[in-house]
Amino acid sequence: MRTICHALSVAIAAAAWVACSSSSPSSPSSAGSTLNIMIKDSPYSDAKALLVTFSEVSAHVSGSGGFNVLPFSGGATTRTCDLKKLATTQDVLGTGTLAPGHYTQVRLVVTSAVLYFDNTSSGAACASTIATPAGRSANVTVNSGDIKLNREFDVTAAGATTVLVDFDGDQSVHQEGNGSYSMSPVISVVNVS
């Protein structure tokens, strides 16, 4: 009887080990893939720089009701882009590893915007911080900075998926009658590849 109990215990332990090892995080079925959110601009024509700061970029996975946040470069908590520089190029807004699957939305959160009228910004088009240009400037009131872009796409286990969004500066920024500026971001998905 003791031999049978010992053999049964060994068999159960071996079966449990096989079951656990087959669902390890390193198995190909649970490996993630890279999602890159790139940004370009149809520029705001009435200023030399338009610095827009984002506090979040995320993607909504189908069926779960949840958004997966894509980190900013270098672990920064925000990312600022000079939309004027993005008229002729594109830059990374957020990038991260997501589980393969079907996604239904990209969400961007704009927290602030500033216009600069006299000088252009220096450095990269997008960075964790951008040095403010000298000269006249105007803060832009962001009316609603939580933008959800309804565009379905798949993240596959093989390769990276890139979503290119266009932030339309001219359509987004408006001068009010009192001379102040406001923004209702107009952003669209241009391409998924």
Phi, psi and omega per residue, in radians:
M1 nan -0.734 3.139
R2 -1.097 -0.671 3.129
T3 -1.156 -0.702 3.132
I4 -1.153 -0.752 3.122
C5 -1.111 -0.706 3.126
H6 -1.139 -0.773 3.132
A7 -1.114 -0.692 3.120
L8 -1.145 -0.707 3.110
S9 -1.105 -0.752 3.117
V10 -1.112 -0.719 -3.137
A11 -1.133 -0.720 3.132
I12 -1.150 -0.757 3.125
A13 -1.085 -0.721 3.134
A14 -1.151 -0.722 3.119
A15 -1.121 -0.720 3.113
A16 -1.125 -0.694 3.135
W17 -1.119 -0.756 3.128
V18 -1.114 -0.746 -3.128
A19 -1.120 -0.735 -3.129
C20 -1.227 -0.689 -3.092
S21 -1.241 -0.434 -3.134
S22 -1.344 -0.262 3.121
S23 -1.970 0.525 -3.125
S24 -1.177 2.654 -3.118
P25 -1.081 -0.332 -3.097
S26 -1.531 0.007 3.135
S27 -1.204 2.589 -3.063
P28 -1.009 -0.542 -3.079
S29 -1.207 -0.365 -3.128
S30 -1.872 0.084 -3.139
A31 -1.233 2.554 -3.141
G32 -1.614 2.941 3.079
S33 -2.195 2.791 -3.088
T34 -1.509 2.352 2.984
L35 -2.047 2.184 3.104
N36 -1.949 2.241 3.002
I37 -1.837 2.001 -3.130
M38 -1.824 2.655 -3.132
I39 -2.258 2.488 2.998
K40 -2.385 3.079 -3.087
D41 -2.462 2.520 2.799
S42 -1.653 1.861 -2.772
P43 -1.207 2.766 2.993
Y44 -1.426 2.091 -2.953
S45 -1.499 -0.241 -3.028
D46 -1.663 0.286 3.119
A47 -2.605 2.877 3.119
K48 -1.605 -0.311 3.065
A49 -2.617 2.487 3.037
L50 -2.342 1.741 -3.108
L51 -1.588 2.091 -3.134
V52 -2.045 2.262 -3.120
T53 -1.870 2.274 3.111
F54 -1.860 2.441 3.088
S55 -1.895 -0.207 3.122
E56 -2.772 2.494 2.963
V57 -2.314 2.215 -3.106
S58 -2.564 2.891 3.127
A59 -2.264 2.426 -3.106
H60 -1.683 2.154 3.133
V61 -1.533 2.411 -3.102
S62 -1.088 2.395 3.025
G63 1.515 -0.459 -3.067
S64 -1.609 -0.378 -3.091
G65 1.315 0.135 -3.081
G66 -2.009 2.703 3.073
F67 -1.804 2.388 3.065
N68 -1.799 2.071 -3.087
V69 -1.332 2.345 3.059
L70 -1.726 2.160 -3.073
P71 -1.224 2.696 3.021
F72 -1.461 2.757 -3.139
S73 -0.966 2.395 3.074
G74 1.226 0.237 3.137
G75 1.313 0.274 -3.139
A76 -1.154 2.704 3.132
T77 -1.586 -0.252 3.070
T78 -2.452 2.882 3.045
R79 -2.449 2.245 -3.130
T80 -1.904 2.393 3.116
C81 -2.194 2.412 2.994
D82 -1.594 1.825 -3.058
L83 -1.054 -0.534 3.130
K84 -1.061 -0.614 3.134
K85 -1.326 -0.299 -3.094
L86 -1.582 0.134 3.100
A87 -1.287 -0.481 -3.083
T88 -2.027 -0.003 -3.124
T89 -2.600 -3.105 3.044
Q90 -2.384 2.767 -3.110
D91 -2.472 2.884 3.141
V92 -1.376 2.267 3.038
L93 -1.669 -0.856 3.093
G94 -2.635 2.620 3.120
T95 -2.619 2.488 3.139
G96 -2.986 3.061 3.140
T97 -1.687 2.205 3.100
L98 -2.158 2.708 3.058
A99 -1.175 2.457 3.059
P100 -0.989 2.494 3.124
G101 2.840 -3.015 -3.120
H102 -1.729 2.233 -3.125
Y103 -2.043 2.550 -3.002
T104 -1.988 -0.318 -3.088
Q105 -2.616 2.707 2.894
V106 -2.018 2.339 3.139
R107 -2.042 2.271 3.090
L108 -2.131 2.420 3.088
V109 -2.064 2.003 3.102
V110 -1.667 2.171 -3.107
T111 -1.799 -0.494 -3.136
S112 -2.783 2.840 3.086
A113 -2.661 2.512 3.126
V114 -2.429 2.349 3.054
L115 -1.669 2.487 3.050
Y116 -2.204 2.170 -2.978
F117 -1.694 -0.423 -2.987
D118 -1.745 -0.567 -3.029
N119 -2.424 2.717 3.084
T120 -1.469 2.854 3.069
S121 -1.461 2.801 3.106
S122 -1.889 2.779 3.094
G123 1.554 -2.727 -3.051
A124 -1.222 2.799 3.088
A125 -1.209 -0.648 3.114
C126 -2.304 2.407 3.132
A127 -2.821 2.995 3.103
S128 -1.137 -0.590 2.996
T129 -2.505 2.572 3.083
I130 -2.196 2.285 3.122
A131 -1.072 2.359 -3.111
T132 -1.323 2.328 3.110
P133 -1.176 2.663 3.091
A134 -1.303 2.785 3.052
G135 1.802 -2.930 -3.085
R136 -1.127 2.469 3.106
S137 -2.534 2.891 3.083
A138 -2.558 2.228 3.019
N139 -1.203 2.531 -3.135
V140 -1.976 2.157 3.092
T141 -1.310 2.133 3.128
V142 -1.584 1.932 -3.064
N143 -1.187 -0.836 3.106
S144 -2.557 1.859 -3.048
G145 -1.661 0.024 -3.130
D146 -1.661 1.791 -3.043
I147 -1.948 2.165 3.078
K148 -1.937 2.101 -3.122
L149 -1.771 1.923 -3.116
N150 -1.403 1.744 3.095
R151 -2.626 2.032 -3.119
E152 -1.413 2.504 3.090
F153 -2.758 2.825 3.128
D154 -1.961 2.425 2.975
V155 -1.819 2.066 -3.083
T156 -1.779 2.841 -3.127
A157 -1.211 -0.376 -3.111
A158 -1.814 2.111 3.044
G159 1.418 -3.113 -3.118
A160 -1.836 2.661 3.049
T161 -1.931 2.357 3.141
T162 -2.136 2.243 3.069
V163 -1.953 2.131 3.114
L164 -1.780 2.156 3.103
V165 -1.965 2.607 3.131
D166 -2.010 2.093 3.081
F167 -1.683 1.919 -3.077
D168 -1.510 1.696 -3.089
G169 -1.072 -0.761 -3.113
D170 -1.096 -0.688 3.136
Q171 -1.370 -0.370 -3.039
S172 -1.513 -0.626 -3.017
V173 -1.782 2.336 -3.129
H174 -2.310 2.401 3.040
Q175 -1.561 2.237 -3.127
E176 -1.448 2.933 -3.119
G177 -1.078 -0.461 -3.133
N178 -1.558 0.131 3.116
G179 1.591 -0.148 3.098
S180 -1.393 2.975 -3.112
Y181 -2.130 2.545 3.058
S182 -2.324 2.790 -3.128
M183 -2.352 2.269 2.889
S184 -2.105 1.709 -2.986
P185 -0.965 2.234 3.044
V186 -1.895 1.844 -3.063
I187 -2.279 2.409 3.113
S188 -2.371 2.720 3.045
V189 -1.467 2.155 -3.116
V190 -1.579 -0.736 -3.000
N191 -2.753 2.570 2.980
V192 -2.205 2.190 -3.141
S193 -2.412 nan nan
